[in-house]
Amino acid sequence: MMKVQVVYDNRGTGTTLHYGWGFSAMIGKTVLFDTGEDGDKLLSNLRSLGYDYNEIQMVVISHDHWDHRGGLWKLLEKRRGLPVYICDGFRDSFHQDVKEYGGNLRVVSGRTEIAPGVFTIGPIEGEYQGGPIQEQAIALVSSERADRQQLNVVTGCAHPGVVKVVRECSAAFPELRIDSVLGGFHYKNKEDREIAEEYRLLMEMGVQRLGPAHCSGDRGIEVCRRDCGEKGMSVDVGFLLDV
């Protein structure tokens, strides 16, 4: 059993945890996926949720946007030499900043197992504000027993489209059923009918649990509750998912 916990999100009503724009999730106790916008808030949330940043063995940054990499620098100040996994499409200045903060930059170009059962699929082509963008997602294989293995997907913003991201992850593990999809779905500027169609496609693909967060927007979350029933999960900072 693997645990995924949201440690940074822009929703945190009723919690003492810090929240702000962006997304970050701990995968187990050793893999940090994205870092939100603010390093002080990120480190505080990690402490409050019982994580020791000294146990983190690697950071994966989904794409080169401030609200997913902003907290990285505070972490690298504490943990020089920490591996930082990125894909193509990050600016040269980001590469340089990681090196100056003492990070060990690693660029992935395809499916790569970075920890037991934890994979990055490599860059997926998308579009943002009229231009191209590359983004990677995390695919989790949830059990060591072959007869019980399932696929779980964690997204940053899903700029390429969450359906495309899930299809890419599924194509890399065609033998596995898709259990959960958690993270930013980038629905905040979409109309309800477009959102509903994407949820329909995801459920047709066999996804059992859907957790829209971050840039999924209020409508993205409401349509999930309306259309996905018990498959929809209510996500905010501190949310814990067993996979």
Secondary structure, DSSP 8 states (H G I E B T S, - for coil): --EEEEEE-S--TT-SS---SS-EEEETTTEEE---S-HHHHHHHHHHTT--GGG--EEE--SS-HHHHTTHHHHHHHSTT-EEEE-TT--HHHHHHHHHTT-EEEE--S-EEEETTEEE---EEEEETTEEEEE--EEEE--SSGGG-EEEEEES--TT-HHHHHHHHHHHSTTSEEEEEEEE---TTS-HHHHHHHHHHHHHTT--EEEEEGGGHHHHHHHHHHHHGGGB----TT-EEE-
